[in-house]
Amino acid sequence: MNARASRRAKGKRAEGKGYRHSNQPSGEQLRREDDRLLRENEELRRKVAERQRQIAEREKQVADGERQIAEREKQVADGERQIAEREKQIRR
C-alpha cells in the first residue's frame, strides 16, 4: 500500500470510531458561540434602531430649520418690497 492509500485508510478508521480533530469545537462550544452571536446580533439591532431614531429626529430638525429659513426669506422679501415702496414715496 502506498503512503496516500495508507493515510486514506487511517482517515476512514478514525472517522468510523468517531475521532475528531483537536481543533474542531465541541457541541457545547458551538452552542455558547451561537448564544454569544445571538446576543451580539440583538445588541447590534438595538443600536441600529437607536441610530435610525436619531436620524429621524435630525431629519425633523433639518426640516424645521428649512421651514424657518423659508419663512425668514419671505420676511426679507416682504421687507425689501416695503423698502422699495417707501423709496418710491420719498422720490415723489
C-alpha positions in Angstrom: 0.0 0.0 0.0 1.4 3.4 -0.9 1.5 6.4 1.5 -1.6 8.1 0.1 -3.7 4.9 0.4 -2.3 4.4 3.9 -3.4 7.9 5.0 -6.8 7.4 3.4 -7.3 4.1 5.3 -6.3 5.7 8.6 -8.7 8.6 8.0 -11.5 6.2 7.4 -10.8 4.2 10.5 -10.7 7.5 12.5 -14.0 8.6 11.1 -15.6 5.3 11.9 -14.5 5.5 15.5 -15.8 9.0 16.0 -12.4 10.6 16.4 -12.4 14.3 15.8 -9.6 16.7 15.1 -8.4 18.6 18.2 -9.1 22.0 16.6 -12.8 21.3 16.0 -15.1 22.9 18.6 -17.4 20.7 20.7 -21.1 20.9 20.6 -21.1 22.9 23.8 -18.6 25.4 22.4 -20.7 25.8 19.3 -23.9 26.4 21.4 -22.0 29.0 23.5 -20.7 30.7 20.4 -24.2 30.6 18.9 -25.6 32.3 22.1 -22.9 34.9 22.0 -23.5 35.7 18.4 -27.3 35.9 19.0 -26.7 38.4 21.9 -24.3 40.4 19.7 -26.8 40.4 16.9 -29.6 41.6 19.2 -27.3 44.4 20.5 -26.4 45.5 17.0 -30.1 45.5 16.1 -30.8 47.7 19.1 -28.0 50.1 18.1 -29.3 50.3 14.6 -32.8 51.1 15.8 -31.4 53.8 18.1 -29.4 55.3 15.2 -32.5 55.2 13.0 -34.4 57.1 15.7 -31.6 59.6 15.9 -31.5 60.1 12.2 -35.3 60.6 12.1 -35.0 63.2 14.8 -32.2 65.0 12.9 -34.2 64.9 9.7 -37.1 66.5 11.6 -34.7 69.2 12.9 -33.4 69.9 9.4 -36.9 70.1 8.0 -37.9 72.6 10.8 -34.7 74.6 10.0 -35.5 74.7 6.3 -39.1 75.8 7.1 -37.7 78.6 9.3 -35.3 79.7 6.6 -38.1 79.8 4.1 -40.2 82.0 6.5 -37.2 84.3 7.1 -36.6 84.6 3.3 -40.2 85.5 2.8 -39.9 88.2 5.6 -36.8 89.6 3.9 -38.6 89.7 0.5 -41.5 91.4 2.2 -39.2 93.9 3.8 -37.3 94.6 0.6 -40.7 95.2 -1.1 -41.7 97.6 1.6 -38.4 99.5 1.3 -38.8 99.8 -2.4 -42.3 101.2 -1.9 -41.1 103.7 0.6 -38.3 104.8 -1.6 -40.8 105.5 -4.4 -42.9 107.5 -2.0 -39.8 109.5 -0.9 -38.9 110.3 -4.6 -42.4 111.6 -5.2 
